[in-house]
Each structure stands twice: as structure tokens, then as C-alpha cells.
Amino acid sequence: MNPGYAGRTELPENLKALFRSCAMIRPDMKLIQENMLMAEGFQTARALSVKFNTLYELSSALLSKQPHYDWGLRSVKSVLRVA
């Protein structure tokens, strides 16, 4: 289902025919980060989410494009969970 992700394989054509296609969009990372920080009790969640989002955007743009760098929602959520 998600062939670009590690450990996933492409679905066979006979199974693909059984599913409907749907459009996907990128999640609003800043809003998700703000809500996660608010849920943990941070008073300045909006300012922190802007800073964190800027850090992740700059890191993903400036660091080399290697497969072990993961700038997706899973890594954002795991970093915020530790915070």
C-alpha cells in the first residue's frame, strides 16, 4: 500500500482493482505539532510549533537527501512525544 516506505511491497494488480482511488494531501504539520504540544500542557504551544516546524523544514531542505533521514509525520510525533 505504501511502496516508498521501508518493508512495504507493491499490491498485485488483481487486488488493486478492488480498491477505489482517493486523493491524498500533506498534513498540516504546524497544526498537528501545536495540538500535540497543547495536549501535553505547553503554555506557548503555538510559538513552539512554529519554531519546531521551521527547524524541520530547514533540516529537510538543507541536509543531504539520504534514505535514513525521515522528516515525516511519524518522526515529528515521536520527537514531540519525548519533549
Contact map, one row per residue, 1 for C-alpha under 8 A:
11100001111000000000000000000000000000000000000000000000000000000000000000000000000
11111001110000000000000000000000000000000000000000000000000000000000000000000000000
11111101110000000000000000000000000000000000000000000000000000000000000000000000000
01111101000000000000000000000000000000000000000000000000000000000000000000000000000
01111111000000000000000000000000000000000000000000000000000000000000000000000000000
00111111000000000000000000000000000000000000000000000000000000000000000000000000000
00001111100000000000000000000000000000000000000000000000000000000000000000000000000
11111111110000000000000000000000000000000000000000000000000000000000000000000000000
11100011111000000000000000000000000000000000000000000000000000000000000000000000000
11100001111100000000000000000000000000000000000000000000000000000000000000000000000
10000000111110110000000000000000000000000000000000000000000000000000000000000000000
00000000011111110000000000000000000000000000000000000000000000000000000000000000000
00000000001111111000000000000000000000000000000000000000000000000000000000000000000
00000000000111111100000000000000000000000000000000000000000000000000000000000000000
00000000001111111110000000000000000000000000000000000000000000000000000000000000000
00000000001111111110000000000000000000000000000000000000000000000000000000000000000
00000000000011111111000000000000000000000000000000000000000000000000000000000000000
00000000000001111111000000000000000000000000000000000000000000000000000000000000000
00000000000000111111100000000000000000000000000000000000000000000000000000000000000
00000000000000001111110000000000000000000000000000000000000000000000000000000000000
00000000000000000011111000000000000000000000000000000000000000000000000000000000000
00000000000000000001111100000000000000000000000000000000000000000000000000000000000
00000000000000000000111110000000000000000000000000000000000000000000000000000000000
00000000000000000000011111000000000000000000000000000000000000000000000000000000000
00000000000000000000001111100000000000000000000000000000000000000000000000000000000
00000000000000000000000111110000000000000000000000000000000000000000000000000000000
00000000000000000000000011111000000000000000000000000000000000000000000000000000000
00000000000000000000000001111111000000000000000000000000000000000000000000000000000
00000000000000000000000000111111100000000000000000001000000000000000000010000000000
00000000000000000000000000011111110000000000000011001000000000000000000000000000000
00000000000000000000000000011111111000000000000010000000000000000000000000000000000
00000000000000000000000000011111111100000000000000000000000000000000000000000000000
00000000000000000000000000001111111110000000000010001000000000000000000000011001000
00000000000000000000000000000111111111000000110110000000000000000000000000000000000
00000000000000000000000000000011111111100000100000000000000000000000000000000000000
00000000000000000000000000000001111111110000000000000000000000000000000000000001000
00000000000000000000000000000000111111111100100010000000000000000000000000000001000
00000000000000000000000000000000011111111110100000000000000000000000000000000000000
00000000000000000000000000000000001111111100000000000000000000000000000000000000000
00000000000000000000000000000000000111111100000000000000000000000000000000000000000
00000000000000000000000000000000000011111110000000000000000000000000000000000000000
00000000000000000000000000000000000011111111100000000000000000000000000000000000000
00000000000000000000000000000000000001001111100000000000000000000000000000000000000
00000000000000000000000000000000000000000111111100000000000000000000000000000000000
00000000000000000000000000000000011011000111111110000000000000000000000000000000000
00000000000000000000000000000000010000000001111111000000000000000000000000000000000
00000000000000000000000000000000000000000001111111100000000000000000000000000000000
00000000000000000000000000000000010000000001111111110000000000000000000000000000000
00000000000000000000000000000110110010000000111111111000000000000000000000000000000
00000000000000000000000000000100000000000000011111111100000000000000000000000000000
00000000000000000000000000000000000000000000001111111110000000000000000000000000000
00000000000000000000000000000000000000000000000111111111000000000000000000000000000
00000000000000000000000000001100100000000000000011111111100000000000000000000000000
00000000000000000000000000000000000000000000000001111111110000000000000000000000000
00000000000000000000000000000000000000000000000000111111111000000000000000000000000
00000000000000000000000000000000000000000000000000011111111100000000001000000000000
00000000000000000000000000000000000000000000000000001111111110000000000000000000000
00000000000000000000000000000000000000000000000000000111111111000000000000000000000
00000000000000000000000000000000000000000000000000000011111111100000000000000000000
00000000000000000000000000000000000000000000000000000001111111111000001000000000000
00000000000000000000000000000000000000000000000000000000111111110000000000000000000
00000000000000000000000000000000000000000000000000000000011111110000000000000000000
00000000000000000000000000000000000000000000000000000000001111111000000000000000000
00000000000000000000000000000000000000000000000000000000000111111100000000000000000
00000000000000000000000000000000000000000000000000000000000100111110100000000000000
00000000000000000000000000000000000000000000000000000000000000011111100000000000000
00000000000000000000000000000000000000000000000000000000000000001111110000000000000
00000000000000000000000000000000000000000000000000000000000000000111110000000000000
00000000000000000000000000000000000000000000000000000000000000001111111000000000000
00000000000000000000000000000000000000000000000000000000000000000011111100100000000
00000000000000000000000000000000000000000000000000000001000100000000111110110000000
00000000000000000000000000000000000000000000000000000000000000000000011111110000000
00000000000000000000000000001000000000000000000000000000000000000000001111111000000
00000000000000000000000000000000000000000000000000000000000000000000000111111100000
00000000000000000000000000000000000000000000000000000000000000000000011111111110000
00000000000000000000000000000000100000000000000000000000000000000000001111111111000
00000000000000000000000000000000100000000000000000000000000000000000000011111111100
00000000000000000000000000000000000000000000000000000000000000000000000001111111110
00000000000000000000000000000000000000000000000000000000000000000000000000111111111
00000000000000000000000000000000100110000000000000000000000000000000000000011111111
00000000000000000000000000000000000000000000000000000000000000000000000000001111111
00000000000000000000000000000000000000000000000000000000000000000000000000000111111
00000000000000000000000000000000000000000000000000000000000000000000000000000011111
